[in-house]
């Protein structure tokens, strides 16, 4: 279910297109040569990618039906291009004329008549592989889109029972998608998009036992790429925070500035809950956590909330609004939260359940799963 909507990240808040942040990371040169043969009015093409660990945004004017981008890449990267007509009322809103391209070093040609979303792309082996994979996933993506439409309708009608029934269909589709991606990796170990596909398979809740063999099969070039080295760190973090491992100690300040350590909860079951005030799914999950806390706090259950906020007032306002009466800490560094980094958190909400001896006994319990697990262990 999570992987079906993973692609949304590329199109996220396109207001970033309004910026013009130039990345500084070194790499190999690339050129994008674009042709929009029937473009009659002044227009601009915006390019967005992750570069050197930061958002990079560039723009090029279409002149006489042509536009060009030049830059450098450390490795093949998925980029987003958007064509904006002059005078557009909402030039940076989502859902406009956009195209996802897997860029590689060298020259890439992008040709279209008027809409960049319908362009043909040549000159990039990475994009050829990306296109090939998407063709294999076409049926899965169509089924996923249909399920999302069903989910939106059920959510609109607040049909919780209907939503629960969709979970099995989402799980089956996830399994189908993973099988296709695994097969792609096994046949294309040296593909320029191998690390991208492996990250898709792994998801945010990386399971070392399943993923390590796939990573080992990849080419030396893929494993030594920037993405490969970063993934290796993720694997190591996942091993250290797997079920059965001792919880990693950390301490952060609460709202009063007092440092609270994880070890101070020793002797109780404690849920380390990674969340943020700005995270919609986190806020939607909070009522389930509140319900479980109210039911089991008298039986030796505690919660340590770790916020990935960077604004103290918004963090504390959310704590108050959602009636989260347990202990809360944050270093107010957003995604760079030190505790979240220790636990390999790349998406929220996430949580880790730790037993009285400091051992991890469960991870990422959602909805009724948390209460069910606590019912099992706190009899």
Order of alpha helices (4+ residues) and beta strands (2+ residues): beta-beta-beta-beta-beta-beta-beta-beta-alpha-alpha-alpha-alpha-alpha-alpha-alpha-beta-beta-beta-alpha-beta-alpha-beta-alpha-beta-beta-alpha
